[in-house]
Structures are given as structure tokens and as C-alpha cells.
């Protein structure tokens, strides 16, 4: 399936039993079609997550989604209205509308990449050849979040990904620029509502954080 330019990934989820799924912040928004037996399918666009949150589902429900690139601008009101007006009941039928109502700005994509790759917001601004204030205005206007949000998200996701290896928690904290292990633990609770050790003990969370997302 050929995905529109603004779409990072197509996905589906059909739980066999009632479940409560923890969704991790990944810097992306999703267009989701939720189909519950006996009810009309429902389209929704997720918000940009500031912390982990849970989604309850029942047996027999199905979820189909399109994950948008970090920094993608979504005309949510127009997209959802078009989906309702067309009475679409299949996820792939939404792709032409996604192409119409989702946009990627190259300057925003470049800014987010620089924030992910450089050691600080100041470094990112210098790399882009702009002032920190200009970077702040660009990123905040496009995403509703500050450069510090994106910097912190990239770092915590990389630290979480490192938990699948053999390094100690103290070493992971040092490798990812945290002042110490306690600092990293506070950030894990802030972003994921879990300690690093509890995160590390979950094979499902380690799998999820390794999937597509920012960082």
C-alpha cells in the first residue's frame, strides 16, 4: 500500500479479549478508525501525547490507524468532517483525504531532526543557523510544543530503547545526558509513569518503544 507523504506508518490492532493498552508518547499523531461490534465505526485524531496514557478496549473491537510524521500539521476539523460526510467505513478509503488535509513543512521537519540529533536546543539553533527564539516560534507554531519538549522526548525514548541492552541504569543515564540515575528515573516517571526498572521488565513496552516514532 502506497502511503501519503505525511503518513509514517499504517497499523492495525484487534485485541482478542478486553484489554487496557498503555500508549507511549512518540511525537506522532494518529488518525484512527475504531470499530466496536454493534456500533457505527468512529474516526478520531489523537492529540500529541505529553505522557503515557491508557486505552481500554473490548473483545472484538478493531482499530486501524495511520501514524503521521512528527511535526505533521493536521487540519483535524476538516479531515474528520470529510470522513463523516463520505461515510467511509474502511481505513484505506481515507488515504486520499489524508493526503489533502495533512501537511509536512520541510523547515519543521529539519528543526525536529536537529533537535533530536544535537545535544541541546542552543546547539540545534546554531546548526540550523537561526536564533533560539526563532526556533522556539517555528516549532511551537507548528506543533504546539516547545523545542524543550521535543528534546526531552527524543532523549527519553532513546534511553528507553537502551533498556533492551546490557548496560546498567547508571550507565544508560550517563550515556543519554542525565545528571544521574535518579534524574533519569524522574524523567521516566514524567513521560511514561513508570520507573526504568519496571519499563525494562516489560517486553511489550520494549517492543513498542522500538517501533516508529520520534527520536
N, C-alpha and C positions, 0 to 999 in steps of 0.2 A: 504494500500500500504506500503510495506516494503521499508524504505529509506536507502540509503547507509550510511556508518559510518560518512562521512564528512558532511552530509546534516542535517540541523537543522529543516527545515520546507519546505513543499510543499505548494504553494499558487497559486491562480488564480484571475484575475481581468478583468472584462468585463464591461466597462462603457456604460451606455445606451445612453448618449449624449456626445458631445465633452466636454472635461474636462482638467483641469490643476491640477495635483496632486502634493502636497508637500511631498517629500520623506525625512524622518528624518535620520540622521546618527545613525546607530545602531551597528556598529562594524562588520557588516557582508557584504559579497559579495554575489551576486546572479547570477545564470545562468537563463536567461530569453529567452523565445520564444515569439516573438511579431508577431501577425498575423493581418495584415491590409487587409481589403477586396480589391480584385483586384491585390494584390501584393504577391510575394513569402514570406513565413514565414521567419523571421530573428532571428538568435540566437545571443546573446551578453552576455558578462560577465561584470557586473558592477564593478567600482572601489570602493575602500574603501572611504567612504564619510568623508570629513573634516567639512562639514557644510550642512545644508538643501539645497535641490535643487528641482526644479520643472520639471515635465514630462508632456508634452502635449499629449493628445490622442484624437482620433476622434470617432464618434459614430460607433459602430460595430467592433471596434478593440478588440482583446483579448490578454491578457498577461498571460502566465503560467510561474511559476518560481520555482527554488529550492534555498533556502537560506542556505548558508554554515555557519558552526560554526565559531565564532570569532577565528581568528588565523589560519584558514584552508589555506593551500598552494594550489593554483590552477595553473596548467600548462595551462594557458589560450590559448596560441597559439596552442598547441597540441589538446586541447579539442575542440576548435572551428573548427579546420581543420578536425578532425574526424567527427564532426557533419555535416559539409558541405559535406564531402566525402560520408557519409552514406545517405545523402539526407533525413534525418529524418524530419518528419512533425508533430509528436506527442510528447508532452513533456515527457511522461512516457518512451518512447523509448530511451531517453538519459541516463537513470539511469545506465546502465552498463558502459557507457563511463565516467560518473561522478565518479563512483567507481574506475575507472582506473586512472583518471587524477587529482583527489582531494585527498589531504593527510592531516591528523591531526598528529602533533607531540605532544606527551604527555608532554614533558617539556615545550612547548609553551603554551599549554592549562593550565598547572599548574601555569605558570608565570602570565598569564592573569587573572586567578581566584584569585591569591594572590593580584594582583594589584587592583582588584575590591573589595576585602574583607578587605584590610588593610588601615590605614589612610594616608599612604604616600608611595612614591617609596622606600625610605630608609627602611621602615618597611617591605615592600614586599620582598626586597632583603634579609633582615635578616631572615624573615620567610622561605625563600627558601634556606638559607644557602649559598648564593653567594654574591659577591660584586655588588655594584650598576652598575659598569662598565660592569660586565659580564651580568647582567640583561638587560642593555641597548643594548649590542651587540646581545643577543639572540632574544629579541623582535623586534629590528629594522631589523635584517636579515630576520626574518620570516614574518613580517607584513608590513615592510616599514614605520612603525610609531614608535615613541618613547614610553617608558613607561609613560611619562607625558601625551601623547595623550590618552592612554587607561585609565589612572587615571581620567583625566578630563571628558572623555566621560561617564564613569560609574557614576561619581558624578552628572553630569548634567541630565542624564536620570533618576536617582533616584529622583532628585529634581523635574523634570517634572512630574514624576509619583505621587509625593506627592501633586501636584496641584489638584488632584481629591478629596482630603480630605477637612477638615475644618480648617486646620492650616493657620495662616496668612503668607503672603510672608516673613515677617521678621523672623518668627519662622522657616519656611522652610529653609531659608538661614542659620540660626544658626545651625539647625539640620544637615545640609549637609556640614558644614565646610567652608562656605563662610565668608569672613570678615564682611560683612553686606549685606543688601538687594541690595544696588547699585552694589556691586561686583557680586552678583548672576544675576542681570539684565544684566550686561555686558556680562556675560558668556552665558546667554540665547540668546542674540543677536549674539554672536560669533558662537554658534553652530546651532541655529535654525532660526536666522534672525527675531526673534520675541521677544517682551517683555514677561515676565512671565504672566502679566495680559491678554495679547492677546492670549497667549498659553492656559491659563486656560479657556478662553471663548469659545474655540473650542472643542466641544465634539468629533469631528473626530480625532483631534490631541491627545487628552487624550486617545482615544481608541487605536490609532496606537502605542503610546509610551508604552502602557501596553502589547503589543504583544512581540513576541520573539526578543531577541537582547542581547547585552552585558550589564552587569551591575548587 
